[in-house]
């Protein structure tokens, strides 16, 4: 009777026969490996969650509260056209519109525009001032929003051909949204800047005159219109 109970307790294999001692040891070893792997994954997930929760840059970005003239921020805003290699190494504040943003891994490239001048800005994760959450926030700022950016002016090894300030870029330390634009605009500035009749690249979208007139406040921000008003 005891022999029958002992045989009944022996695990069976896929073929319905009792497993050998060697197979039992292998099964036990595999179970231990799986348990250790699950424990290691849980520990890594907990550590990652802790890092995500601990945002050391939480005071360095966000949507700016409306001041309503209750206070005057102690800062001097530098114009984009003034950002030259002569300011290399200096920390400056810039107020501009978000022209474009492009996130790539742990960094995000921004193009800040002020009238017809623009400059490249870089937000990248580091251990002191910029967290992953801050990079994610910067990448999600909508186009044409007005933002305040504090950063260090740095010379670039190669000219930034897409910007007027091609010899420098801004390494962002703080960024605040002053006035957020709508997520979807009735027209894109890059489209509005193209001539209506361009035989060289007819496949790219154009903005019709009626759309321009209906959204004149955006159309006036194009480089061409800004240049016209500057001459006048």
Backbone torsions as a table, in degrees:
resi	resn	phi	psi	omega
1	UNK	NA	-44.4	178.5
2	UNK	-64.3	-36.5	178.7
3	UNK	-63.3	-39.9	179.2
4	UNK	-64.5	-41.9	179.6
5	UNK	-64.4	-39.6	179.5
6	UNK	-63.2	-42.6	178.9
7	UNK	-66.3	-34.4	-179.4
8	UNK	-68.5	-28.9	-178.5
9	UNK	-78.9	-17.1	-179.7
10	UNK	-71.7	124.8	179.5
11	UNK	-60.6	146.8	-179.8
12	UNK	-100.1	147.8	177.9
13	UNK	-84.7	-177.5	178.8
14	UNK	-60.5	-26.7	-179.6
15	UNK	-85.5	0.6	179.1
16	UNK	87.4	-1.1	-179.9
17	UNK	-96.4	151.7	178.5
18	UNK	-60.0	141.3	-179.7
19	UNK	-73.8	148.5	177.3
20	UNK	-78.1	168.3	179.1
21	UNK	-60.1	-39.0	179.8
22	UNK	-64.1	-43.2	179.4
23	UNK	-66.6	-36.3	178.5
24	UNK	-65.1	-42.0	178.4
25	UNK	-63.2	-41.8	179.3
26	UNK	-64.3	-41.1	179.0
27	UNK	-63.7	-41.5	179.4
28	UNK	-65.6	-40.2	179.6
29	UNK	-66.0	-41.1	178.0
30	UNK	-64.0	-38.6	179.1
31	UNK	-65.6	-39.9	178.1
32	UNK	-64.9	-41.8	177.9
33	UNK	-61.6	-43.6	-179.8
34	UNK	-63.9	-39.3	179.3
35	UNK	-66.1	-42.6	178.5
36	UNK	-64.8	-39.9	178.7
37	UNK	-63.7	-43.4	178.8
38	UNK	-63.7	-40.0	178.9
39	UNK	-65.3	-41.2	179.6
40	UNK	-65.5	-42.2	178.6
41	UNK	-64.6	-39.9	178.5
42	UNK	-64.6	-38.6	179.5
43	UNK	-67.3	-42.8	178.4
44	UNK	-64.0	-40.6	178.4
45	UNK	-63.8	-39.5	179.2
46	UNK	-66.3	-40.9	178.4
47	UNK	-64.8	-42.7	179.2
48	UNK	-63.2	-40.5	179.1
49	UNK	-65.0	-38.0	178.8
50	UNK	-64.9	-40.0	178.8
51	UNK	-66.5	-39.8	179.1
52	UNK	-65.5	-38.6	-177.9
53	UNK	-69.6	-36.6	-178.1
54	UNK	-82.7	92.0	-178.8
55	UNK	-100.9	97.3	-177.4
56	UNK	-76.1	-6.0	-180.0
57	UNK	-105.8	14.3	-172.3
58	UNK	-60.6	-23.4	179.0
59	UNK	-93.3	2.4	-175.3
60	UNK	-106.6	4.0	178.9
61	UNK	-156.4	165.1	177.2
62	UNK	140.0	-172.6	177.5
63	UNK	-91.5	123.2	-176.5
64	UNK	-69.8	134.0	177.6
65	UNK	-72.1	151.3	179.4
66	UNK	-69.8	123.3	-175.2
67	UNK	-76.3	-38.2	-179.4
68	UNK	53.7	36.9	176.7
69	UNK	61.6	18.9	179.3
70	UNK	-78.8	-21.4	177.9
71	UNK	-151.9	161.4	179.1
72	UNK	-119.2	111.6	-178.6
73	UNK	-59.5	137.8	-179.1
74	UNK	-86.0	77.9	-179.9
75	UNK	-154.4	150.6	175.2
76	UNK	-111.2	121.5	-179.5
77	UNK	-83.0	127.6	178.6
78	UNK	-97.0	136.0	179.6
79	UNK	-73.6	148.2	-178.1
80	UNK	-60.0	-39.1	-178.8
81	UNK	-65.9	-16.5	179.6
82	UNK	-87.2	-6.0	-179.2
83	UNK	-78.9	100.3	-177.0
84	UNK	-132.2	169.9	177.5
85	UNK	-57.3	-19.4	178.5
86	UNK	-65.0	-22.7	179.9
87	UNK	-96.9	8.3	-176.9
88	UNK	-55.5	130.9	179.5
89	UNK	91.0	-10.7	-179.2
90	UNK	-90.8	148.1	176.5
91	UNK	-94.5	126.0	-175.1
92	UNK	-132.0	159.6	171.8
93	UNK	-106.6	135.9	178.7
94	UNK	-131.7	134.2	171.9
95	UNK	-111.1	122.3	-175.7
96	UNK	-154.8	175.7	175.4
97	UNK	-93.0	146.6	174.1
98	UNK	-77.0	110.4	-179.7
99	UNK	-84.8	-53.4	176.0
100	UNK	-146.7	161.7	173.8
101	UNK	-144.3	144.8	-179.1
102	UNK	-144.6	112.1	-179.8
103	UNK	-89.5	141.0	178.8
104	UNK	-148.1	102.4	-179.0
105	UNK	65.0	-125.2	-178.2
106	UNK	-94.3	22.1	178.5
107	UNK	-142.4	162.7	-178.3
108	UNK	-143.3	128.8	177.8
109	UNK	-96.8	128.9	177.3
110	UNK	-117.4	150.6	169.1
111	UNK	-117.9	117.4	-178.8
112	UNK	-99.4	131.9	-175.7
113	UNK	-121.3	138.5	175.3
114	UNK	-139.5	108.7	-171.1
115	UNK	56.8	-124.3	-179.4
116	UNK	-96.2	7.4	-178.9
117	UNK	-104.4	143.1	176.9
118	UNK	-145.7	158.9	-177.3
119	UNK	-145.1	148.3	177.2
120	UNK	-84.3	138.2	176.7
121	UNK	-125.2	145.4	-176.9
122	UNK	-124.9	126.0	174.5
123	UNK	-112.9	117.5	-178.6
124	UNK	-136.1	146.1	-176.1
125	UNK	-67.7	133.7	171.7
126	UNK	-143.9	176.7	-174.1
127	UNK	-84.5	-5.7	-172.0
128	UNK	-112.6	-50.9	-170.1
129	UNK	-119.1	-28.3	-172.8
130	UNK	-120.2	121.9	178.8
131	UNK	-100.6	172.5	177.1
132	UNK	-62.1	-38.4	-179.3
133	UNK	-62.8	-36.0	179.6
134	UNK	-68.1	-40.5	177.4
135	UNK	-63.0	-42.4	178.9
136	UNK	-63.3	-40.9	178.5
137	UNK	-62.1	-46.4	-178.9
138	UNK	-62.3	-38.5	-178.4
139	UNK	-68.0	-24.4	-176.2
140	UNK	-97.6	4.0	176.3
141	UNK	-68.7	130.8	-175.5
142	UNK	-72.8	150.1	178.4
143	UNK	-59.5	145.8	178.7
144	UNK	73.8	3.9	173.4
145	UNK	-69.3	147.8	175.1
146	UNK	-91.2	126.1	-176.7
147	UNK	-131.2	151.7	171.6
148	UNK	-104.1	127.6	-177.0
149	UNK	-126.7	129.8	170.5
150	UNK	-108.0	129.5	-178.6
151	UNK	-160.9	171.8	179.7
152	UNK	-99.3	128.6	177.9
153	UNK	-74.5	126.0	-179.4
154	UNK	-128.1	140.4	172.9
155	UNK	-71.2	152.2	179.0
156	UNK	-110.6	148.5	-179.4
157	UNK	-68.8	-37.8	178.2
158	UNK	-123.7	141.3	-178.9
159	UNK	-58.6	140.7	176.1
160	UNK	-86.2	96.5	-171.3
161	UNK	-66.0	-24.5	-175.9
162	UNK	-83.4	-3.0	-177.6
163	UNK	-123.5	154.3	177.5
164	UNK	-70.7	-36.0	177.4
165	UNK	-90.0	76.2	-169.0
166	UNK	-83.2	-11.3	-176.0
167	UNK	-96.2	-5.8	-178.7
168	UNK	-138.7	164.5	169.9
169	UNK	-143.2	164.9	-176.2
170	UNK	-109.6	121.5	175.2
171	UNK	-91.7	107.4	-168.8
172	UNK	-74.3	135.0	174.4
173	UNK	-114.7	-29.3	177.0
174	UNK	-144.5	144.0	178.0
175	UNK	-146.5	130.5	-179.2
176	UNK	-133.4	137.8	177.6
177	UNK	-86.5	118.4	179.5
178	UNK	-84.1	-45.2	179.5
179	UNK	-146.1	112.2	-177.2
180	UNK	-83.9	138.9	176.9
181	UNK	-89.4	170.6	178.3
182	UNK	-67.5	146.9	-179.6
183	UNK	-59.3	-33.5	-179.7
184	UNK	-124.7	118.6	-179.2
185	UNK	-94.8	154.0	-179.4
186	UNK	-67.6	-19.5	176.0
187	UNK	-154.8	154.7	178.3
188	UNK	-100.5	139.8	-177.0
189	UNK	-61.7	-38.4	179.1
190	UNK	-62.6	-36.6	177.5
191	UNK	-70.8	-40.8	-178.9
192	UNK	-68.0	-25.2	-178.6
193	UNK	-77.6	-14.5	180.0
194	UNK	-80.8	144.4	175.4
195	UNK	-63.0	148.7	-179.8
196	UNK	-65.6	-31.7	179.9
197	UNK	-120.1	101.2	179.7
198	UNK	-133.4	101.4	-175.2
199	UNK	-71.2	-23.2	-177.6
200	UNK	-69.1	-33.0	-178.8
201	UNK	-140.5	71.9	-176.3
202	UNK	-77.0	-13.5	-176.8
203	UNK	-78.0	-19.9	-177.0
204	UNK	-81.5	147.9	-174.8
205	UNK	-66.0	149.2	176.8
206	UNK	-122.8	163.5	177.6
207	UNK	-112.1	121.8	-179.0
208	UNK	-72.1	161.8	-175.9
209	UNK	-63.7	-39.5	-179.3
210	UNK	-64.1	-36.0	176.8
211	UNK	-67.4	-38.7	178.0
212	UNK	-62.6	-44.6	-177.4
213	UNK	-69.3	-34.7	178.5
214	UNK	-69.5	-24.2	-178.1
215	UNK	-128.2	52.8	-173.4
216	UNK	-62.1	-32.7	-177.1
217	UNK	-63.6	-29.6	176.8
218	UNK	-85.8	-40.2	-179.0
219	UNK	-60.2	-32.9	-179.6
220	UNK	-69.6	-9.4	179.9
221	UNK	-85.8	-7.2	-179.6
222	UNK	-64.6	155.6	-178.4
223	UNK	-58.5	-39.9	-178.3
224	UNK	-63.5	-49.1	-179.6
225	UNK	-65.1	-37.7	178.0
226	UNK	-64.1	-38.7	178.9
227	UNK	-66.7	-38.6	178.4
228	UNK	-61.5	-48.9	-179.1
229	UNK	-66.5	-30.0	178.9
230	UNK	-68.1	-39.3	178.1
231	UNK	-67.0	-44.2	-179.1
232	UNK	-63.2	NA	NA
